[in-house]
Amino acid sequence: MRIERARLNISQLKLAEMADVSLDTINMIERGVGNPKFCTVISIAKALNVDLNTLLKL
């Protein structure tokens, strides 16, 4: 996720706003901490405009 976010030049805060999740959620996912809800992962994939399978491989 971090790779795609960086490629698009989007800050963690901007991605959090786009996906309607908290900044802490984005930060935790990128650090590999915790286990995000499936609906959160879908929201992030939509915000990044990437296929869910692609996002899960990143």
C-alpha positions in Angstrom: 0.0 0.0 0.0 2.8 2.4 0.9 4.4 1.8 -2.5 1.2 2.7 -4.4 0.5 5.7 -2.2 4.0 7.0 -2.7 3.8 6.4 -6.5 0.7 8.5 -6.6 2.4 11.1 -4.3 -0.4 11.0 -1.8 0.2 11.6 1.9 -1.0 9.2 4.6 -3.4 11.9 5.7 -4.8 12.5 2.2 -5.3 8.7 1.7 -7.1 8.5 5.1 -9.4 11.2 4.0 -10.0 9.6 0.6 -10.7 6.2 2.1 -12.7 7.7 5.0 -10.5 6.0 7.6 -8.3 7.4 10.4 -4.7 8.4 9.9 -3.8 5.9 12.6 -5.4 3.2 10.6 -3.3 4.0 7.5 -0.2 4.3 9.6 -0.8 0.9 11.3 -1.5 -0.9 8.1 1.7 0.5 6.5 3.7 -0.6 9.5 2.2 -4.0 9.5 0.6 -3.6 12.9 -2.9 -4.9 13.6 -5.4 -6.6 11.3 -7.6 -4.2 9.3 -11.2 -4.9 8.6 -11.9 -6.2 5.1 -14.2 -3.2 4.4 -11.3 -0.9 5.3 -9.0 -2.6 2.8 -11.7 -2.3 0.1 -12.1 1.5 0.9 -8.3 2.0 0.6 -8.2 0.0 -2.7 -11.0 2.2 -4.1 -9.2 5.4 -2.9 -6.0 4.3 -4.6 -7.9 3.2 -7.6 -6.3 -0.2 -7.6 -7.7 -3.7 -7.8 -8.1 -5.4 -4.4 -5.8 -8.3 -5.5 -3.1 -5.8 -6.5 -3.3 -3.9 -3.2 -3.0 -7.2 -1.2 0.1 -8.1 -3.1 1.8 -4.8 -2.3 
